[in-house]
Amino acid sequence: MEQILANGLYLGAQYALIALGLTLIFSLMNVLNFAHGQMYVLGGFVTYTVVAQFGLPFIVGLVASAVVLAVVGAGVERFLFRPVVARSKREESTMLLAAGIAFFLDAVILLLFGEKQRGVPKIVNGVFNWDFRLVMPYDRILIGVLAIAMIAGFIALMQYTRAGRAMRALAQDRMAAQLMGVDVERYSMLGFALGAMLAGLVGGLLVTITGVNLGMGGPTSIKAFLMIMIGGAGVISGAIAGGFILGMMESIGLTLLAAYGDITYLVIFASLMVFLAFRPQGLMGKPWG
C-alpha cells in the first residue's frame, strides 16, 4: 500500500505540472493547445543537450528548458494564436492551428535531435528502502519534491503577485478585465509563456528518469487532456486534483492489473467515460451551458 501511494504521489506531481500549463492556457485564451506534449518533449531535449552535450550541471539544463520554452510559448501566442483569435470567428481555427503547431514541433524535434531515446545520467544515486514496504530511488524522490515545490511556487505566483491576479481576472472574465485596465494581450502572452515553461520544466525533470524521445508528445498531450477533464477545464485547482488522481489511478492500475497485461489505461478510459457521463464539467468545473 505504501508503495502504491508513493508511486501515485510521484506520478501525480509531474502530471499536475503538465496539466497546470495546459489549463492556464485554456483559461486565459479558451484555446486547447494540442502541442503541449511536444513542448514537454522539446524541454526534455533542451535539458539533454545542455547536460549531455555541453557537460553543464543539471540545474543549468533545467533553467535552459524553462527559458527556451517560455520564449517558444510567447512567440506562438504573439505571432500565431493572437492573429487567428482576432481575425477568426470560429473556434475550430485555433484547434487546427494548435494541431499544426504540434506537427511542426514534431518535425523540428526530429530535425534537431533525431528520433532515438535520449537521457542524462542520474542526478542522485541510491535507493530509499523502508523495510521492503517502500522502495524508491532517491532521484525519483528528488524529482517529486521539485515538482511539488514548483506547483507551490505556481500557486503563490497566481495568488500573491500582480501578474497572477491579472491572469486570474483575465480567466474569469476577459472583457471585464480589459475594462478594468488589464493589458489583455500582454498577460495572454505571459500566461501562454508560463504554460509552455511548465511543460518544458517537466520534460527537463523527467529526462533524468524516463528519458525523452520523439514519440512522447502525443501521449503526453492525451494525459494532459485527461487530467483537465477529470478536474475541470480551466480550473487550476482542478488541474492539480486531476493530475494527482490520474497518477494514483495509474499507480493502482499498474500494481493490481499487472497480471492481466497492459490494460491499465483501458480501465482508466472506461472509468473516465462513466464519470463524464454523470459529471461532464469535471470535479471542480462549472456546469456547461
C-alpha positions as MATLAB code, in Angstrom:
seq = 'MEQILANGLYLGAQYALIALGLTLIFSLMNVLNFAHGQMYVLGGFVTYTVVAQFGLPFIVGLVASAVVLAVVGAGVERFLFRPVVARSKREESTMLLAAGIAFFLDAVILLLFGEKQRGVPKIVNGVFNWDFRLVMPYDRILIGVLAIAMIAGFIALMQYTRAGRAMRALAQDRMAAQLMGVDVERYSMLGFALGAMLAGLVGGLLVTITGVNLGMGGPTSIKAFLMIMIGGAGVISGAIAGGFILGMMESIGLTLLAAYGDITYLVIFASLMVFLAFRPQGLMGKPWG';
ca = [
       0.000    0.000    0.000;
       2.827    2.388    0.878;
       4.500    1.685   -2.463;
       1.292    2.374   -4.414;
       0.777    5.663   -2.542;
       4.373    6.806   -3.070;
       4.297    5.957   -6.782;
       0.951    7.726   -7.158;
       2.252   10.891   -5.493;
       5.388   10.842   -7.642;
       3.396   10.447  -10.856;
       0.716   12.889   -9.720;
       3.191   15.691   -9.003;
       4.644   15.604  -12.517;
       1.228   15.131  -14.125;
      -0.190   18.080  -12.206;
       2.608   20.322  -13.516;
       1.814   19.296  -17.084;
      -1.916   19.871  -16.571;
      -1.338   23.274  -14.945;
       0.336   24.608  -18.060;
      -2.435   23.353  -20.326;
      -5.297   24.576  -18.149;
      -3.665   28.002  -17.718;
      -3.535   28.487  -21.493;
      -7.118   27.282  -21.858;
      -8.457   29.505  -19.085;
      -6.767   32.632  -20.467;
      -7.458   32.187  -24.179;
     -10.052   29.416  -24.482;
      -7.504   27.560  -26.620;
      -6.876   23.806  -26.480;
      -3.122   23.591  -27.018;
      -2.657   20.251  -28.758;
       1.080   20.991  -28.961;
       1.510   20.879  -25.184;
       3.050   17.395  -25.284;
       5.526   18.459  -27.960;
       6.574   21.369  -25.728;
       7.216   18.838  -22.969;
       9.394   16.791  -25.338;
      11.279   19.885  -26.518;
      12.022   20.816  -22.910;
      13.462   17.362  -22.300;
      15.703   17.605  -25.342;
      16.941   21.060  -24.327;
      17.976   19.731  -20.921;
      19.592   16.698  -22.576;
      21.593   18.940  -24.919;
      22.824   21.247  -22.149;
      23.736   18.428  -19.743;
      24.883   15.581  -22.015;
      26.291   17.524  -24.952;
      27.686   20.644  -23.280;
      28.568   18.977  -19.967;
      26.915   21.638  -17.817;
      25.157   20.962  -14.457;
      21.605   19.630  -14.466;
      20.190   22.785  -12.894;
      21.577   24.812  -15.814;
      19.821   22.452  -18.241;
      16.573   22.845  -16.311;
      16.814   26.641  -16.398;
      17.609   26.484  -20.122;
      14.466   24.400  -20.713;
      12.366   26.920  -18.811;
      13.784   29.887  -20.755;
      13.615   28.263  -24.205;
      10.048   27.022  -23.747;
       8.911   30.355  -22.301;
      10.268   32.086  -25.414;
       8.647   29.480  -27.686;
       5.311   29.850  -25.866;
       5.420   33.651  -26.049;
       6.257   33.527  -29.749;
       3.479   31.040  -30.513;
       0.918   33.226  -28.752;
       2.141   36.511  -30.226;
       2.635   35.515  -33.847;
       0.236   32.591  -34.317;
      -2.656   32.393  -31.859;
      -3.215   36.119  -31.366;
      -3.821   36.922  -35.062;
      -6.032   33.852  -35.504;
      -8.129   34.653  -32.410;
      -8.501   38.280  -33.542;
      -9.493   37.521  -37.144;
     -11.388   34.255  -36.948;
     -14.893   33.819  -35.554;
     -14.708   30.026  -35.473;
     -13.196   28.132  -32.538;
     -12.119   25.372  -34.918;
      -9.465   27.728  -36.311;
      -7.446   27.713  -33.085;
      -7.814   23.938  -32.762;
      -6.462   23.416  -36.277;
      -3.661   25.867  -35.591;
      -2.714   24.012  -32.392;
      -2.681   20.690  -34.258;
      -0.498   22.249  -36.966;
       1.939   23.558  -34.342;
       2.137   20.069  -32.830;
       3.105   18.556  -36.196;
       5.550   21.397  -36.839;
       7.280   20.912  -33.470;
       7.491   17.159  -34.128;
       9.287   17.931  -37.392;
      11.636   20.430  -35.695;
      12.477   17.954  -32.916;
      13.130   15.201  -35.477;
      15.394   17.522  -37.479;
      17.376   18.787  -34.493;
      17.537   15.757  -32.193;
      16.526   12.681  -34.179;
      14.059   10.019  -33.129;
      16.187    7.982  -30.714;
      15.646    7.840  -26.965;
      17.838   10.328  -25.121;
      18.605   10.705  -21.458;
      21.082   12.082  -18.950;
      22.892   10.392  -16.054;
      21.141   10.127  -12.705;
      21.458   13.284  -10.676;
      21.280   11.327   -7.389;
      22.323    7.716   -6.856;
      20.971    5.223   -4.351;
      17.632    3.797   -3.303;
      15.482    4.506   -0.261;
      14.311    1.220    1.272;
      11.872    1.223    4.165;
      11.553   -2.341    5.421;
      10.873   -3.543    1.838;
       7.420   -1.950    2.032;
       8.548    1.199    0.251;
      11.383    1.188   -2.259;
      12.030    4.418   -4.135;
      15.177    5.646   -5.932;
      16.486    8.890   -4.491;
      16.368   10.593   -7.875;
      12.618    9.965   -8.119;
      12.142   11.351   -4.623;
      14.096   14.472   -5.602;
      12.135   14.933   -8.839;
       8.844   14.505   -6.954;
       9.867   17.079   -4.339;
      10.963   19.540   -7.032;
       7.678   19.078   -8.892;
       5.645   19.717   -5.727;
       7.784   22.794   -4.971;
       7.102   24.113   -8.491;
       3.360   23.571   -8.027;
       3.511   25.519   -4.755;
       5.504   28.280   -6.473;
       2.962   28.478   -9.283;
       0.080   28.774   -6.801;
       1.947   31.516   -4.910;
       2.596   33.357   -8.187;
      -1.081   33.255   -9.138;
      -2.295   34.269   -5.681;
       0.144   36.918   -4.486;
       1.641   38.698   -7.492;
       0.250   41.431   -9.696;
       0.715   39.295  -12.802;
      -1.034   36.355  -11.154;
      -4.021   38.459  -10.124;
      -4.235   39.905  -13.629;
      -4.216   36.452  -15.202;
      -6.883   35.230  -12.766;
      -9.060   38.220  -13.639;
      -8.498   37.552  -17.319;
      -9.503   33.919  -16.883;
     -12.712   34.838  -15.032;
     -13.961   37.495  -17.474;
     -11.804   38.702  -20.346;
     -13.969   41.714  -21.221;
     -14.374   42.876  -17.614;
     -10.625   42.563  -17.033;
      -9.939   44.702  -20.087;
     -12.404   47.353  -18.908;
     -10.628   47.415  -15.526;
      -7.337   48.275  -17.222;
      -5.712   44.835  -17.535;
      -3.423   44.607  -20.565;
      -5.121   41.592  -22.131;
      -2.558   40.993  -24.867;
       0.409   41.247  -22.505;
      -0.970   38.859  -19.918;
      -2.255   36.411  -22.519;
       1.288   36.154  -23.872;
       2.699   35.878  -20.357;
       0.234   33.105  -19.495;
       0.998   31.166  -22.669;
       4.732   31.517  -21.972;
       4.238   30.331  -18.395;
       2.159   27.345  -19.528;
       4.777   26.319  -22.089;
       7.509   26.810  -19.488;
       5.800   24.417  -17.085;
       5.648   21.769  -19.823;
       9.339   22.298  -20.570;
      10.275   22.035  -16.899;
       8.525   18.673  -16.561;
      10.313   17.428  -19.666;
      13.603   18.608  -18.203;
      12.906   16.904  -14.881;
      11.894   13.575  -16.378;
      14.731   13.306  -18.896;
      16.778   12.042  -15.943;
      14.231    9.308  -15.125;
      12.457    8.061  -18.251;
      14.467    9.812  -20.948;
      12.785   11.521  -23.863;
      12.006   10.610  -27.469;
      10.058   11.981  -30.404;
       7.011    9.777  -29.853;
       6.228   11.022  -26.339;
       4.473   14.230  -27.391;
       1.101   12.802  -28.410;
       0.620   10.507  -25.376;
       1.651   13.349  -23.049;
      -0.966   15.666  -24.575;
      -3.612   12.961  -24.174;
      -2.726   12.558  -20.500;
      -2.882   16.327  -20.017;
      -6.368   16.466  -21.544;
      -7.428   13.556  -19.336;
      -6.356   15.479  -16.264;
      -8.209   18.670  -17.084;
     -11.309   16.660  -17.991;
     -11.175   14.996  -14.583;
     -10.566   18.201  -12.640;
     -12.491   20.663  -14.792;
     -11.288   22.631  -17.823;
      -9.746   25.994  -16.959;
      -9.701   25.406  -13.192;
      -6.231   25.495  -11.630;
      -7.180   23.522   -8.532;
      -8.939   21.057  -10.821;
      -5.757   20.565  -12.863;
      -3.812   19.752   -9.705;
      -6.509   17.382   -8.485;
      -6.767   15.753  -11.921;
      -3.013   15.223  -12.044;
      -2.852   13.501   -8.674;
      -5.989   11.443   -9.383;
      -4.563   10.215  -12.693;
      -1.223    9.477  -11.055;
      -2.891    7.467   -8.307;
      -5.110    5.594  -10.776;
      -2.088    4.718  -12.886;
      -0.126    3.557   -9.839;
      -3.010    1.370   -8.623;
      -3.643    0.001  -12.105;
      -0.026   -0.872  -12.816;
       0.162   -2.695   -9.475;
      -3.168   -4.504   -9.323;
      -3.725   -5.147  -13.043;
      -0.191   -6.214  -13.959;
      -1.245   -9.857  -14.166;
      -3.827   -9.026  -16.853;
      -1.422   -7.361  -19.264;
      -1.261   -3.711  -20.271;
      -4.905   -2.807  -19.635;
      -4.390   -0.022  -17.109;
      -5.361    2.767  -19.480;
      -8.244    0.751  -20.867;
      -9.697    0.732  -17.355;
      -8.838    4.421  -16.832;
     -10.530    5.497  -20.082;
     -13.602    3.391  -19.320;
     -13.836    4.892  -15.826;
     -13.428    8.397  -17.268;
     -16.275    7.886  -19.761;
     -18.593    6.739  -16.979;
     -17.516    9.673  -14.802;
     -18.061   12.261  -17.568;
     -21.485   10.820  -18.335;
     -22.582   11.874  -14.836;
     -20.403   14.979  -14.397;
     -19.303   16.369  -17.774;
     -17.846   19.543  -16.227;
     -15.338   17.580  -14.137;
     -14.853   17.677  -10.386;
     -14.388   21.442   -9.999;
     -15.608   22.898  -13.268;
     -18.822   24.840  -13.700;
     -21.750   23.167  -15.467;
     -21.647   23.753  -19.206;
     -24.223   25.980  -20.762;
];
